Amino acid sequence: MAVTILAASGIYAITNKVNGKRYIGSAVKLRYRFKEHVRLLNKGTHHSITLQRSWNKYGADAFEYSVLEIVADKSMLIECEQKWIEAYFPLGKNGYNISPTAGSPLGVKHSEKARKNMSDAHKGKTLSEEQKRKIGIAGKGRKMTPEAVAKRNASRMANGGFRQSAESYAKRTASRIASDGYKQTAEAIEKMKVTTLERKNQQKANQ
């Protein structure tokens, strides 16, 4: 994957020449981002598991790095990257990105201006049924880590708790029990249900 890369900001793609799958990203300095991708892939620690697996399978020569767009205003990088992601949707069977949202997988901290641009760009936007279907396909089989589940639950509780009705919660619990979704004992499950319902009732009383 030897190619001359510009020392500029912009949107790039790493494309598998064998199957056409691609990874799309943005970089303040395209040349350095390219080198970092190669370093991580050769080391076997790239954040995109699917790209890493393909790299291991096909080898470096099967991939090409191309610049999709030069972006002079660095604060517009994420917005431009999102445009290209929506155009190609390089997730699941279509590519190697791990999120349909530009910039989200790496935990990069963006400037206030960049966040405002991203917010303004997405105001009023709604996903089409086809986009929702693709996002669903890309996320199938992906399991959340215990840490991610804990963070999600903490966030929900901080914002007023879970919005399920008691009836909805009971149905979900019964369904999981029927499909052996819980690995606890029956006694532990009953205690968990009682504790959860008590917490929900307390939240309602405090509102």
N, C-alpha and C positions, 0 to 999 in steps of 0.2 A: 504494500500500500504506500509506495514511495511517490510523493507528489509535492510540488511546490505550493506552499500555502501562504496566502497574503498575511502580512502583519496588520490586519484590520479587524474591525468589529463586524459581526454579521451572523447569518444563519447558515448552518452546514448540514450535510447529510453523510452518513457512513452507509454505503450500499453494498449489499452482497450481490456480486455479479452473477452468481449461480442461480439464485432464486428470486432476485429482485427486491428482497426485503431491505428496509432501511431504518436507520436510527436518525432522528432529527434533533438538533440542539442549537443553542446560541452561544456566542462567546464574545467577550470584550476583545480578546486577542485570538483570532482563529488559529494561528500557527501554534501557540502554546497549548490550546485546547486539544488540537490534533495530537500533539506529542504526548499529552496526558492520557488520552484515550488509548494510544498504542502502548504506553507504559503499563497501564492497568490491565489491558487485555493480555499482554505478554506475561504479566505477573499472575494472571488468573483471578484478579480481584475486582473486575469491573462491576459497577452497580447494576447493570442490566444483565440479568442471568441468561436471558435468551440470546443476547448478542455474544456473551462470553462463550456459550455453548457452541454457537455457530462458528465463532473464531477458532475454537478448539477443533471443530470438525473439519472445516474447509481450509483453514490456514490464512495467514495474512494476505497472501497474493489474491485471494478470492474477494477482497474488499477494496473499494475505492472511496476516497474522501473528496467531496465536492462542495463548493460554496454555492448556496442557493440564492443568497442575497447579501449585499454589503449594506450595513446599517450605520450611517454616520452618527446619528443621535443614539448614544448608548442607552439612554433611558427608554428607548422604544424597542430594545432587543426582545424582551419577553412578549410584547404585543405582536411583533413580527413573527416570532417563533410560533406563537399560538396560531397565527394565520396559516403557516405551513403545515402544522400538525393537523389542523382541521381539513386542509386540502388533501393530504395524503393518508391521514389517520394511521400512522405506523405502529399500531398496537396489535397484540394477539397474533393472529395468523398473517397480519399485514406487515408487521415490522418488529422492531426491538425496543421501542419506547415502553416505559413501565407506567406511564400516566398520561391521560388525555389533556392534562393541564401543563402548559409550558412552565419550566423552571421548578416544578414542585418536587421531583425526586431527590434533588441534591441538597435541599435545605438551604439554598442560597438566600442571604438577606438582601432584599432589594431596597433601593432608596425610596423616600416618600413619593418622589415624582414618578418613579417606575410603578409603584403600587397604585397611584392615582390613574396613570395611563391604563393599567390593566383593568382597574375597576370601571373606568369610563368606557373602555372598549367592550366590556361585557354587559353593560347596563342594557336592559331590555331584550337581551338575547335569550332565546329558548332553544333547547336542543330538539332536533327533529326526531321522529320515531326511529329513523335509520341510525342516527348518531347514538341514541340511547341503546339500540340493539347492539351496536358495535362495542360500546363501553361495557355492556353486560357480558358480551362474549370474551372481551379482553380480561375481565375480572374473574371469570369462572375458574374454579380450582385454586384460587389464591387464598391462603389462610392467613389470618391476622396473628401476629405474635402476642403472647400474654401481655407484654408491655404496651402494645398498640391498643389492645382491648381495654386495659386499665386506663389509659389516657383518654380513650373515647368515652368510657363510662364516667370518668371524673368530669370531663367537659360537659356531658349531658346533665349531670347532677348540678353543676355550677350554673347552668342555664335554666334551672327550673325542673330538673329531673326528667324521667322518661315520660313521654306523652301518651302512653298506652292506657286504655281503660282496663279496669279489673277483669272484664270479660275477655278482652283481647289477650291480656297477659295469661289468663287461665288456659285459653285455647292454644297459645304458643307453647306453654309448658307441657300441656297434654300431648301435643304433637311431638315434641322432643323426646318425651318419655317413651312414647309409642315406637319411635324410630331409634331408641337407645342412644339419643343424642346426649344424655347426661351420663357421666361415669360415676356419679355419687350413689350412695345407698338411698333406698326409698325414704328412710328417716331423715337423711341429710337434705333431700329434695323438699320434704314437707317443711322443715325448719327454714329453708331458704325462701320458700313461697310465703310463709307467714311473715318473716322478717321484711321481705320486699313489700308486701301489701301494707304492713304497719307503717313502713317508711312513706309509702305513697299517701296513705291516709293522713299522716302527720304533715306532709307537704301541703295537702289540700286545706288542712285546718289552719295552717300558717298563712295562707294566701288571703 
